[in-house]
């Protein structure tokens, strides 16, 4: 009990000190929504090779809350068995009636060469339209369908399309029980820049 309390106090000390850095060893996600959405963002923000700061935790929490699908987001650091490393537990609680959350629009960001009307038609063929329910598909299926639609209308050679991989899909609150999907070629950081997808 004393050891657990000491570990919690150490974790809180690290998080409270804006200048302290820490390295994340493992990430665990507890969510009723598809954990891939949370893990994708966590992997972009944290790396076991690069020290992190409290602002990185704040960024992740803000990113997840901005989706509009989580009523609560918590991050907990606990010491890892590996010296100087920490384990990160992310737990989320869905908003009430998440099954009623609908997609208000799918917005392209950073794909200026793509015709939006053609993209929307390609999405519709794959069951993604304005006012369709977000939970109609898992996040993984949603990401795949969006990427397929994008590859279909992308005005590049077949070889370039095949190299595209998955598009980056960001969920943003857009009113009561509505979310906007932002499709971009890379992760949109907490600022205005972006990181290239792995």
Secondary structure as the mmCIF struct_conf table of DSSP 4:
data_model
#
loop_
_struct_conf.conf_type_id
_struct_conf.id
_struct_conf.beg_label_comp_id
_struct_conf.beg_label_asym_id
_struct_conf.beg_label_seq_id
_struct_conf.end_label_comp_id
_struct_conf.end_label_asym_id
_struct_conf.end_label_seq_id
HELX_RH_AL_P HELX_RH_AL_P1 UNK A 2 UNK A 16
TURN_TY1_P TURN_TY1_P1 UNK A 18 UNK A 19
STRN STRN1 UNK A 22 UNK A 22
STRN STRN2 UNK A 23 UNK A 30
BEND BEND1 UNK A 32 UNK A 33
HELX_RH_AL_P HELX_RH_AL_P2 UNK A 35 UNK A 45
STRN STRN3 UNK A 47 UNK A 47
TURN_TY1_P TURN_TY1_P2 UNK A 48 UNK A 49
STRN STRN4 UNK A 50 UNK A 50
STRN STRN5 UNK A 52 UNK A 52
HELX_RH_AL_P HELX_RH_AL_P3 UNK A 54 UNK A 65
TURN_TY1_P TURN_TY1_P3 UNK A 66 UNK A 67
BEND BEND2 UNK A 68 UNK A 69
STRN STRN6 UNK A 70 UNK A 79
BEND BEND3 UNK A 81 UNK A 82
TURN_TY1_P TURN_TY1_P4 UNK A 83 UNK A 84
STRN STRN7 UNK A 85 UNK A 94
HELX_LH_PP_P HELX_LH_PP_P1 UNK A 95 UNK A 95
TURN_TY1_P TURN_TY1_P5 UNK A 96 UNK A 97
HELX_RH_3T_P HELX_RH_3T_P1 UNK A 98 UNK A 100
STRN STRN8 UNK A 102 UNK A 109
BEND BEND4 UNK A 110 UNK A 110
TURN_TY1_P TURN_TY1_P6 UNK A 112 UNK A 113
BEND BEND5 UNK A 114 UNK A 114
HELX_RH_AL_P HELX_RH_AL_P4 UNK A 116 UNK A 125
TURN_TY1_P TURN_TY1_P7 UNK A 126 UNK A 127
TURN_TY1_P TURN_TY1_P8 UNK A 130 UNK A 131
STRN STRN9 UNK A 133 UNK A 133
HELX_RH_3T_P HELX_RH_3T_P2 UNK A 134 UNK A 136
BEND BEND6 UNK A 137 UNK A 137
HELX_RH_AL_P HELX_RH_AL_P5 UNK A 139 UNK A 153
BEND BEND7 UNK A 156 UNK A 156
HELX_RH_AL_P HELX_RH_AL_P6 UNK A 158 UNK A 163
TURN_TY1_P TURN_TY1_P9 UNK A 164 UNK A 164
HELX_LH_PP_P HELX_LH_PP_P2 UNK A 166 UNK A 167
STRN STRN10 UNK A 168 UNK A 173
BEND BEND8 UNK A 175 UNK A 175
TURN_TY1_P TURN_TY1_P10 UNK A 176 UNK A 177
STRN STRN11 UNK A 178 UNK A 184
BEND BEND9 UNK A 185 UNK A 185
STRN STRN12 UNK A 186 UNK A 188
BEND BEND10 UNK A 190 UNK A 192
STRN STRN13 UNK A 194 UNK A 196
HELX_LH_PP_P HELX_LH_PP_P3 UNK A 197 UNK A 197
#
